[in-house]
């Protein structure tokens, strides 16, 4: 059976130590998310440039970062024509 009390104890301890032990290793991920949020604009005139800027802080988060942007730049107009404003679809 699931021990709720034990889970609560572990979570309390995790939260106490998070800033000192976890945050230094996780901060860059949240900074990358924020960078993406600030720069994402599906209607940008230069979609490839906007995407490059939005993903500027992803570094090791995208396994194929070296190929991803170049490939996307070549296909960006086709994708935008095909999918248009993605926000409308969601």
ROZAKE-25674 format. One record per residue (C-alpha): residue number from 1; chain; x, y, z; residue in one letter. Coordinates in steps of 0.02 Angstrom, whole numbers, plus 50000, padded with zeros to 5 digits. Layout:
! ROZAKE-25674
  resi  chain      x      y      z  resn
   NUM      A      X      Y      Z     A
...
This chain:
! ROZAKE-25674
  resi  chain      x      y      z  resn
     1      A  50000  50000  50000     X
     2      A  50050  50180  49972     X
     3      A  50118  50267  50128     X
     4      A  50051  50445  50119     X
     5      A  50140  50499  50278     X
     6      A  50308  50442  50210     X
     7      A  50276  50534  50046     X
     8      A  50235  50693  50142     X
     9      A  50398  50677  50241     X
    10      A  50500  50653  50083     X
    11      A  50416  50801  49997     X
    12      A  50448  50915  50146     X
    13      A  50632  50866  50146     X
    14      A  50645  50886  49957     X
    15      A  50571  51061  49967     X
    16      A  50689  51111  50108     X
    17      A  50841  51060  50007     X
    18      A  50781  51110  49834     X
    19      A  50857  51285  49825     X
    20      A  51028  51229  49886     X
    21      A  51045  51063  49798     X
    22      A  50925  51052  49652     X
    23      A  50900  51229  49588     X
    24      A  51080  51256  49528     X
    25      A  51059  51105  49413     X
    26      A  50882  51147  49357     X
    27      A  50883  51336  49339     X
    28      A  50945  51338  49159     X
    29      A  50795  51233  49104     X
    30      A  50672  51360  49172     X
    31      A  50772  51503  49098     X
    32      A  50760  51416  48928     X
    33      A  50571  51399  48950     X
    34      A  50557  51584  48992     X
    35      A  50664  51633  48843     X
    36      A  50550  51530  48730     X
    37      A  50393  51608  48804     X
    38      A  50459  51785  48782     X
    39      A  50513  51759  48601     X
    40      A  50384  51642  48526     X
    41      A  50276  51724  48392     X
    42      A  50197  51608  48264     X
    43      A  50153  51759  48155     X
    44      A  50330  51827  48147     X
    45      A  50384  51894  47977     X
    46      A  50546  51795  47993     X
    47      A  50487  51635  48075     X
    48      A  50656  51549  48067     X
    49      A  50742  51697  48152     X
    50      A  50606  51704  48285     X
    51      A  50627  51518  48318     X
    52      A  50815  51536  48331     X
    53      A  50792  51674  48460     X
    54      A  50657  51577  48554     X
    55      A  50770  51424  48566     X
    56      A  50930  51521  48602     X
    57      A  50948  51456  48779     X
    58      A  50904  51274  48748     X
    59      A  51087  51219  48727     X
    60      A  51089  51036  48778     X
    61      A  50900  51022  48797     X
    62      A  50875  50984  48613     X
    63      A  50975  50830  48567     X
    64      A  50988  50878  48384     X
    65      A  51008  51065  48410     X
    66      A  51145  51074  48277     X
    67      A  51030  51007  48143     X
    68      A  50861  51060  48208     X
    69      A  50866  51246  48170     X
    70      A  50951  51231  48000     X
    71      A  50826  51101  47944     X
    72      A  50681  51201  48011     X
    73      A  50740  51359  47924     X
    74      A  50736  51269  47758     X
    75      A  50560  51206  47791     X
    76      A  50487  51353  47889     X
    77      A  50384  51429  47747     X
    78      A  50312  51261  47699     X
    79      A  50265  51223  47880     X
    80      A  50187  51393  47906     X
    81      A  50084  51374  47747     X
    82      A  50030  51199  47796     X
    83      A  49989  51230  47979     X
    84      A  49961  51417  47982     X
    85      A  49922  51489  48151     X
    86      A  49946  51341  48267     X
    87      A  49861  51433  48410     X
    88      A  49696  51423  48317     X
    89      A  49712  51234  48310     X
    90      A  49732  51213  48498     X
